[in-house]
């Protein structure tokens, strides 16, 4: 359940109506498209029990959505950060620029950036081509591309071209988000547009993708390898486009030859037959076991295409173990994809539909109050100087809509309303890669500890806030579900301010 501070019936109806234009794919019962409803229900139940980190799931069979669900506070109308799934969209831009005669895959990278090249570039840098950027075989090492200054104001093209290139391009696979940024920069160089804008009339608008957002560098270049935010059905439509070899509603949006090349094996990246990261890499697409291909992004953002089954799966999530998501799909969903229609199963359809309509991430368990609540309520606890810039914290159990955690920070005040057994949506200041939208639930998990679970529900990120009170002191612990440049754990110890 989600509660907002200003929720009214009319607002709910308007929100539901606003979701309707997002439905671009026709709907069907699973059995009509040869899929077992109990098998899909088994996948959803196992995902909740074993993974507990999916945010959305959509299964498309024969061009029709047969199952879709969002775990509250996530929703159909909300965009979700795609992380490296963005790479497959940048690849598409390259394919389109190639078809328009703007580039060749054998163009040297330095051809586009003579002014940014280092003095006396080495032979390996001179030999690096667009093709090498696409297939992650630039000749650089993991150590050399680590800690790239994406968040700085530095010219990122110059920074990339200044990196050492130890190996002949095309000979070594190293996963390289910086290479994708260079693909994005090439698009901007030859079109005068950021990838976001270039793809607008060519891809996003024809697919009905409304309001796509893509973070950009200080130079105005879409990051390319990450930073794109889309809705779940947008991801599914993109997968369906590639399943249909670039054709959409009677139009060839992307050349079929490009789709075939981008999703086929372009470079080897391992030999483990049990790993979905060792099946080869295309042009910013991964090969999977079972002959599938996918775009994917950190923490469980997936666009999985299964050509031999005429199926697409779109998933958003917040998990450290992306392999577990695919393994569950292979075990539960793939065996349920049958040729021809299955006998109608209205009872199972209703069970599945009810389950998908009631999905929710677990709210914070605990008690509504504590013997200590009255003593600590609205007391200001000050913290010494810290990297997070948090000056003080206050807990207000009587706030409108729930319990409030109020922080004074060097960036200004932050106020988080936590629902009891419910998600309360609000806003916190955005930071790099994180939008301001949040939803929180809280409870007393011990007599001396108030715990809040917070989702930044347009991203994979969940954070647990724990305020533990002792005498006139408090300890604030914040732990994320995953660690990245955007979120990391921290611990602060504070003291009640003198009244």
N, C-alpha and C positions, 0 to 999 in steps of 0.2 A: 504494500500500500504506500502511496505517496501523498503527503499532505503539504500544501503550500499555505503561506500565511494569508493569502487573499483568495483562496479557492472558493468559487461559487459555481452553481450548476451551469450557468450560461458559459462560463469560462471553460468548463470541462467539455461541453458540447462543441464549442469553437475549436478546442484543441483536437477533438476527434475529427471534426470536419477538415481541419488543416492537414491531417494525415492522409486524407483520401487521394489528393493528386499525386502522392508519392507511389501509389500502387500502379505500376506500369506493366507488370506481368500478370497474365490471367491466373486465376486460382482454380484449383481442382482438389477433389478428394485424393488421398494417396492411392487408393485401390484403382481408381480410374486410370492412373498413370503407372500401374504395375508395381506399386510400393506398399508394403505392409504397414498399416497404422500401428499395430503392436510393436513392430521393430523400431519405428521412429520413437514411440513412447519409451521403449527400453533404452534407446540412446540418450534421450533427455534425462531420464531418471538416473542412469549411470553417470552422466556428466555432472549432475548435481551432487551425487554421492562421492564420486571419485576425484572430480576436478574442482568443483565448486568455484568456478572462476569464469564461466561463459557469460557474456553480456547479451549476445544475440545469436540466433541460428535461423538460417533459411535454406530450405532444400527445394531446388527447381528440377523437375523431371519433364522431359519433352516440352520444354518451354513454359511450363506451368508451375506455379508455387504450390507445393503440396503440404508444406509445413513451415511455420514461421513463429518465432517467439522472441520476446525481449524480457530479460530479467530486470524487474524494477529495482532501482530507479532509472535504468536505461529504457529507451522507448523508440518506436518506429520512426518518429519524427526528429530524433536527435542525431546529429552527426557524431562520428567517432573517429578519433585519431588513428590513422592507418599505419604509421611508422613505415617500415620498408615495403609494405604493399604499394606504397607510392611509386616505387621503382618501376612497376609494370605499366603504370600510366605514363611515366617518362619515356619508357621504351616505345609505347604507342606513338608518342609525339615524334620520336625519331623515325619510326616507320612511315608516318604521314609526311614528314619533311623529305624523306627519301623518295616517296612516290610523287612529290611535287617538284622533284629535280633540284632541290636546294642543297643536298648533300649527297655524298657517296660513302658507303661504309668503309671504304679504303682511304678516305681523306685523312691525312695526318692531323693529329690534334693541334699541333703548332700552327697549322695553316690558318686557323681561326683567331689565334691570339699572338700575333708577332710582337705586339707591344708589351705583353706580359711574360714573354719567355725570358728565362735567366740568361745571362751572358754565357756564350759558349756552351749551348745545350749539348748533352752527350748523345751518342748514337742511339741509345735505347729510347731516350725521350723523343728524338727525331723520328724514330720508327713507330711510335705509338699511334694507333689509328682509332677511329670511331668504333670499329669492330671490337677492338681490345677493351675499350671502355664498357661496351655492352655486355661482354661475356666475362667481365671481372678478371681479365688476364693482362693487366697493365705492365707487369714486370716488377711491381713493387711488393714489399713484404708487409706482413701484418704489423710489425713494429713501426714501419715507416708511415703507415696511414693511421696509426693510433693517435688519439688526442688531437685530431684536426680541429682548428679553431673556428668551428661553425658559428659559435655565438659571438665572435668578435666583430669589430668593424674592419678588420683586415680584408684586403682584396683576396677572395678565396681562390680565384683562378690563378693568380700569381703564386699563392701559397701552394697550390697543387703542383704547378709546374716546377716549383723549387724543390719538390721532394725527390730523393734519390730514386733511380730506376735501375735496380741491380741486375735484373734479368731481361732477356729479350722479350718484348711484348708478344703475347700469344702462347707462352710456354709454361706459365705458372698461374694457377687459379688462386686468387686471394679475394675474399669478399670485401668489397671496397665501396663504401657509400660515397666517398669522395669522387670516385669515377662517375657515379650517377649525377653528382652535382655538375661535373664537366659536360655531361650530355645535355643537361638543362641549360648550361651556359652557352653551348653551341646552338641550341634552339633559339635562344634570345639573340645570339649574334647574327643568325641568318634570317630571322623573321622580325626582329625588333620588338618582340613580345616575350613576356614571361610564359613559361609552359602553361600555367594556369589559363592565361588569356588565349594562347594559341589553340589549346584544346577546346575552348569554349564552343565555337560554332562547329567544330569538326567532330567532337566526341560528346562533351557534356550536354549540350543542348539537344542533339538528336536522341540521346538516351534518356532525356527528361531529368537529368541531374541538376537540381536547383541549388543555387548558392554554394557551389564547391569553394572551399577555402584551402589555400596552400601557403605555408610560411615561406618567407623569402629572406635572402641574405641582405646585408647592408647595401649591396649593389643592386637590389631589386630583382635578383635572380631566384626563381623558385628553387627550394633546396633539392628538389628532384628525388633524392633517395629517401626522403621522409618529409613530414610536414603537411601532407594532404589529409583533409577530413571529409568524409562522406557518410551517408546513411547505409544501412545494411542492404536495402534493396538496390541502391546504387552499385554496390559491390556485386550483387547478384546479376544485375543487368550487364555489367562489364564482363563478368564470366560468361554469360549467355552470348554476348557479342563474339567472344573468342571461340566459344563452342561452335558458333555458326560461321566460323572462319571470316569474321569481320563484317558480316551482313546483318542488317537490322531493319526490319519492317520494309523490305523491298529495296533498300539502299545498301550499297557496298561502302561502309564508312571507313574501313581499314582494309587495305589490300590483302587478299587471301594468302598471297605468297609471303607477306610479312608475318601474318599470324602463324603460318607453318614454320617459318624460320625461327621466330622469336620463342616458340614453345617447344622446339626440338633441341636435341643435345648439341650444344655448340662447343662445350669444353667439359672434360672429365673433372670431377671434384672428389673422387673417392671410389672405394670398391666394396663397401660393406652392403651386402644385399638386403640387410634388415633395416637400414637407415634411410629415411626420406631426405636426408641431406647428402647422400652419396650416389644419387641416381643421375647426376649430370646437371649442367646449368645451361640455359638458353641465353636469350637476350633479355636479361632482367626478369626471367621466369625460372622457377625451379622445376625440375623433373621429379616425379614422385614414383613410389612403387606402384605396381598394377598398371603402368602405362599412363597414369594421370599427369597433369601439370598444374602448377599453382603459382600465384603471387602470394607472398606472406610478409607479415610484419611482426616486429617484436611483441612479445607478450600475448600472441594468439590472434592476430588479425589474418584471416584467410579468405582467399578466393580460389577454390579448388574446382578444377574442370575435369570431368570424367567422360571423355569422348565416346568410349565404347558403350557407356551406359546412357548417353544423352542426358547427362545430369550435371548440375552445378551446386556447390555448397558455399554459402557465405557465412562467415562466423566472425564476431568480434569478442574479445576476451581480455582478461588480465591475469595471465599465468606465467610462471617461470618455465613450465614444462610443456612446450608446444607439441612435442612428439606425442604426449599422452592424448591430445585432442585428435590428432590424425589416427593414432592407433585405435581409438574408440570408434571413429568413423569407419575405418576399414573392418572392424570387428562387428559393428552393430548395423550400420546403414548399407554398406556395399552389398552384403549378401541378400539384402531385402529388395534389391533392384532387379525386378523380373521382366521378362519379355511379355508383352501383352497385358491386358487388363486382368485384375484379380477380382474375385467375387466381391460384391458390395458388402461392407461390414459397418453398418451404421452405428452399432454400439461402440465399437473400437474407435471409430471416427469421433464420436462424441467425447469419449474419454480423452483422446489425444487433444482435441480442440479445447476442452476444459483445462487440461494441464497447461497447454501453451498460453492460454489466456490469463492464467493465474501465476505465472512465473515471477519470482522475486528473490533477490539475494537476501541472505539472512540478516535481519535487523539485529542490533546489539541486544544480547540476552542479559538479564539482570533484574534488579529491583528498581522501582520508581523512585524510592527515597532511601535514606540511610539515617541512623541516629546522629551522624555527623553533619548531615546536610544543613541543618539550621545554623550551626556554628560557622561553617565556611561560606555560607551563601553571601554573595556580593562583597566578600573580602578581596582586596587587591593584593596580589602576591607579585613582588618585584623580582626580576632576575638580573644577575650580573651581565655585563656585555657578552654577547654571543654571536657566532657567525650567522644565525638565523634572524638576527635583528629583533628578537622578541623582548620587549621591555617589561611587560607584566601580563598577568592572567587573572581572570575573575570568573567564577561560576555563579550563574543566576538560575536557580531551579524554578523561579516563578515567571520566567519570561513568556510572552505571548507565543503560543504555538509549541512550547516545549522548554527544555533546559538550554540555556545559552552559555556558550564558552566565549568570553570576550578577551581578545588579545590586543594589547597596545604594541605596535611595532614601529620600527624606524620608517616604515613605508606608510604608516597610518593605522587606523583601527581596523580590526577584523572581528566579525561577530558571526558565530556559528550556532544555529538553532538545531537542536537534536530532538527528534521525535522519540517517544516511548513506544516501541513496537511498530514504528512507522518511519518512513523516509520523509524528511522535511527538506524541500529544495530551497536553496538560497544562492548567494554569490560570495566568493572571496576574490581578492585581487589576482589577476592572471600573472603567470610567469612564463618563461621560455617553454613553449611546447604544451602549456596547460591552460585551458580556457577557465573562465571564472565560475562556470556553473558547478555547483556542488549539491550533494544531498547527504544528510546525516541522520544517524539514529544513535541514541545513547541510553545508558542505564548505570546504576551503581552495581559494580561487579564484586565489591567487598565493602565492608562498613567504611573503610577509609579511601576507597578508590572509585572515581567516576570514569567510565570508559565510553568513548564516542567512536563510532565507525563512520568514516567519511569517504564518499565516492565522488571523484571528479568525473561525473557521468558522461562526459564527452571524450573521455580518455580511458586507458586501461587502469588508472591509478586509484588504489584504495589506501587510506591511511588510518591507523588506529591511534587515537589520542588517549593517553591515560594520565589522569591527575590523581596523585596519591598524596593525601594530607597527613601530616604528623605534627602535632603541636602547632607552632606558628609557621611551619614550613610546608612546602609543596614540592613534589617532583613531577615534572612534565616529561613523559616519554612519548615520542612519536615514531611509529614504525610503519613502513609501507609494505604492500604486498610484493612489490618488485623494486629493485634499486636501479636507478638510472641517473642521468644528469639532471632530470627534473625533480626527482624525489629521492630522499635518503633518510635513514634513521637519525634521530638525535635525542639527547637527554639533557634536561636543564633542572637545576635545583634553585628554588626561590624562597623568599621569606616574606611574611605578611608585612605590608607597609604599616607604619605607625599611624594610628587613627588620631 
